[in-house]
Amino acid sequence: MSEVARLPTGRGQAAGTAGGIGESTLRPDGTLKVTGEFAYSSDLWHEDMIWGHTLRSPHAHAEIVSLDTAAALAQPGVYAVLTYDDLPAEQKNYGLEIADTPALAAGRVRHHGEPVALVAADHPETARRAAAKIRVRWRELPPVTDEESALAPGAPVLHPDRTDGHARHVPHPNIVHRQPVVRGDAAAAARRAAHVVTGEYEFGMQDQAFLGPESGLAVPAEDGGVDLYVATQWLHADRRQIAPVLGLPEDKVRMTLAGVGGAFGGREDLSMQIHACLLALRTGRPVKMVYDRFESFFGHVHRHPARIRYEHGVTADGKITHARCRIVLDGGAYASSTPAVVGNAASLSIGPYVVEDVEIEAVGLYTNNPPCGAMRGFGAVQACFAYEAQMDRLAAAVGLDPVEFRQLNAMSEGSRLPTGQQVDSPAPVAEILRRVKARPLPPERQWETAGGAADIRALPGGLSNTTHGEGVVRGVGYAVGIKNVGFSEGFDDFSTARVRLAVSGGEPVVTVHTAAAEVGQGGVTVQAQIARTELGVAQVVVAPADTRVGSAGSTSASRQTYMTGGAVRNACRAVREQVLALGRRRFGTYHPAWATAELLLAGGKVVTDGGEVLADLADVLDGEQPVDVELPFRHRPTEPFGIESGQGFGHVQYSFAAHRAVVEVDTELGLVKVVELACAQDVGRALNPLSVVGQIQGGTTQGLGVAVMEEIAVDPATGRVRNPSFTDYLIPTILDTPPIPVDVLELADPHAPYGLRGVGEASTLSATPAVLAAIRQATGLALTKAPVRPEHLTGT
Amino acid sequence: MRVTFTVNGREQQADDVWEGESLLYVLRERMGLPGSKNACEQGECGSCTVRLDGVPVCACLVAAGQAEGREVVTVEGLGQEGLSAVQQAFVDAGAVQCGFCTPGLLVAADDLLERFPWPTAPSDDDIREGLSGNLCRCTGYEKILDAVRLAAARRGEGA
C-alpha cells in the first residue's frame, strides 16, 4: 500500500454542493401546497369508495346495557355497522405504550367521545344518520375526574386487571405511572435557605388543534390485507398496533403517509386507522373516514392538564438551596404516552438550573377525563410554567432582577441534572436570557405617543374597540426552559434511511426513501439538503414515506432531523464509499489520486479535496446497477430512571429556549394583548435557518395560546367536554399573535449529526411562563393558572 | 338536485347533490377540487375560503345550491399560468409548513391585495386585519406577514 503522497487540504464533503445543509432551501412540497394539489389525508378518493363514521359515547363513564344496530343497518345506503362483537381478532385493544384502549367499547366506556360503533355508507350524511339510529341503552357510572376522586376509598378502578410494567410499582391502580427523583438531602439543604417559597399551580388541558382533521383511506387488497393511506406521526408504530386488532400479520397492513395537516403530538396515537381498515375489510370496499372539528376534539389525545406544587429555598445571596416538587398529570381514560410524559415531567421539573438537593414526584392518573398524551413539549411544558413562576418569586424574595437571578442559578455544560446525568454539551442558558433581555423594547404606550390617533388594532380587545388606552398597563416577563430531544429512558430509538444513487438521462439522481412522517416541519427539505451535501448531487428526490422501508421512529420529541437526518447522512456516506470504491476499481489505474487523495463528491463528480476532477458520477456508474443502501441510525443509548431514585442517564440531548414577553393588559375588562414575544434558542446547527425560525415562531405561538386562551373545558361533575369547536376552543389568530423576533444560536453538540439540536419543542415551553410573568408584572396579581382568563384579571 | 356554477372560469355541474351539502363538499368531493380545505366546517378557521362572485366566503357555510349560477374562484384558480405572485411569495417566504391553512390564506391574501392596488400597500395592521379570519397552527404568522409584504412589494417590480 503506497504512502499518502500529500496532506489533505481540510476541505471536506460538507463544503460542496448548492442546496446543501445550512442553506434556507425551499420546501420541495411548497408548490403543490400553494396550488391546492398537495393530497392531504382528507383529499383522497378511490373508485367505489364509501364513507365511514364513528358513533361515540355521550357519557364519560357508563356501561353499555344493550346495543341495537338493526335500524342503522336497515337504512338504505348503509354497507356495514360494526361493534365490539365484530372485532375479528383475539386482540381487541391497542395503545402506544400500554394496550389498554379498546378499538371499540367493550361494554363500558371510560371517557366522553369513546368510539362505540362504526358505520360505512355511500355518503357521509347517510353514515351519520345511520349512526344516530343505533340504539344504545346506557347505565351511567360515577366518573373519577381528579386525583382526589381517583384515589378515594372505593373509587371505581378504571383498569382493574393491569399487567403493564408500571402496575407493580404504582401505589394505586388508578395511577398509570409514578416517577420520583431524589438527589442529595433536601431537608438539610432547606436549613441553609434564607427564604422558602412555595406555590401551587394549575395548567389547563391544551389541544394540538392541528388543522387537517383525522382522516384517511383504507383499501382492501386481494391478498386479504389492506392498504392504508393516512396522516400520522409514525407509520410503523401505527402498524404494530393496527395489525393485531385486524388479525393480520404486519406485512399485510401496508401503510403510506398521506399529506399531514399538522400534528404537534396529536397524531402519535391511532384515531381512525383501525376503524377504516375494519370497515374496508368487512365491506370489501375502499373506505374513507374524515372527522369534522367536533369529532377531532374527541379523536385525539390532548396535553395533560396538571396540578403542581413547588417549594424552593434560596440563600440571602440568591443561590437556590433545594427544591421539592409534586406534579400530578391527568392522563384521562387510557394510558397513551402518559408514562413517558411522567418521566419527562419528573426529570425536567427543576428546569435549566443547578439544584443539588431535590425531592421530586410526578404521577400520571387514570380518570374519566379525555385521554391525554403527546403534545409539543411533552411533560416539560407544565413544569416549566410552574418553576418559572417560582423563579420570579424567588428573585423578588432576595431582591434580584429576575433575569440576573436566573443567570446566577443557570445550568451550563458540565452541570448535573436532578437525575444525576451530566450535561455534556453546550447549555447556554445564561446567554439566551442575556440575548432576549438585551433586545430593544417595543415602543411604549403607542396610544399616547401616536398623537391621539392610536390604532385600536394594537390594543387589548383590538377590533372590538373596547379601549383606547384607558385602564391599560404594560408588563415585561422572562422565562427559560429545558426540553429533552429524542426518546429517553432506555428506549431503543432508531431511524432508517434508504439512499439510492442512479444515473438518469446522463445525470446523477439521488433518491432518499424513509418512513419519516413529514407533518409540516420540513423534514423532506432537510433530508434532501443532507443528501446534496453528502453526495454532491443537485438532483435529490425524497420518495413518499411508507412501510416498505424500515421504521424512522416518530416525528416527535424534536427528533427527526437528528434521527432521520442522521440516518440519511449515514446511508449517503455508505453510498459515497461504494461509489468511490467503484470508481477506484474502474478508473484507479488512470490517475494516482484515486488511491492517494482525499476524495469528495461535488457537482456530480468525483473530485480530490484539492478540487481536481477525477470522473463524472455518470461515468463511474455507467453500466452499473444503482448504488442502493438502507441503514439504521441510533443515537447513543440511554437508561431507565431508577424506580424510586429517578437517577440515570435518561436523556440523549437537551434543547434550550428563552423568551421575553411584553404585554398590555386592559385591567378593567381583563383582556390581554401580547405586544412582542422575543425568543432566543440554541439549535446546535441550523440545517435550514428559514425552517428553524418557522419552528421557533410556531412553537412560541402555541405557548402563547395556552397562556391566554387555550383550554379544553371538562365539566368536573360529568367529565364531558364543553367546548369541542373552534368557536369555543380558541387558538391564536394573526391578530392575537405579536411580532416574534428570534435569535438563533449555533453551539454544536458534539454527540449529534452536524452538531444539531432538535428544534421543534423548546420554544413552546418558555413562551407560556414569559407571558404569565409579564401579565403578573403589569397587574401585580399572583396568577397561578394557565390559561389566564379575563375573570382572573378582573377578580369578577 | 343538480347544481351548476362557474368555477375558476369554467362552468361545472354536479348531479345527485343532497340539499344539505355545502359548497365545500361539492367542490372537494364532486368536482375534483380538494384544494379548499376542511379544517373546521363551521366557519371559524378560514381554510375553505373561496371567492363567491368576488367576495371571500367560507365555502363550508355556503349551501351548494346557493352557488347556483354564480362565479366561484378557489385556490386552484389563483395561478392560471404558473404560480400567482401571492402563491410564489408564500413559498419563498417560508409561509407554508403543513400547508393546510394555506389555500384559504392565499384566497384571503389575494382579496386583500386587490383592495390595496399598487402603488398602495397594506400596512402590517391591515394585513393582520385582512387575514384575521384564517387560522394557522404551524407558523406563528410571522412568515405569512412576510409573504404578503413580499407579494405586495413585488407588484411594483415589473411596473
Interface residues (C-beta under 8 A of the other chain):
Chain A: S24 L26 R27 D29 G30 T31 K33 V34 T35 G36 E37 F38 A39 Y40 S42 D43 W45 H123 E125 Q208 A209 F210 L211 G212 P213 G259 V260 G261 G262 A263 F264 V290 D292 R293 F294 D455 R457 A458 L463 V519 G520 Q521 G522 L690 S691 V693 G694 Q697 G698 G699 T700 T701 Q702 S725 F726 T727 I731 T733 I734 L735 T737 P739 I740
Chain B: W18 G20 E21 R28 E29 G32 L33 P34 G35 S36 K37 N38 A39 C40 E41 Q42 E44 C45 S47 T74 V75 E76 L78 G79 L83 Q87 Q88 F90 V91 D92 G94 V96 Q97 C98 G99 F100 C101 T102 P103 L106 D125 I127 R128 E129 L131 S132 G133 N134 L135 C136 R137 C138 T139 G140 Y141 E142 K143 I144 L145
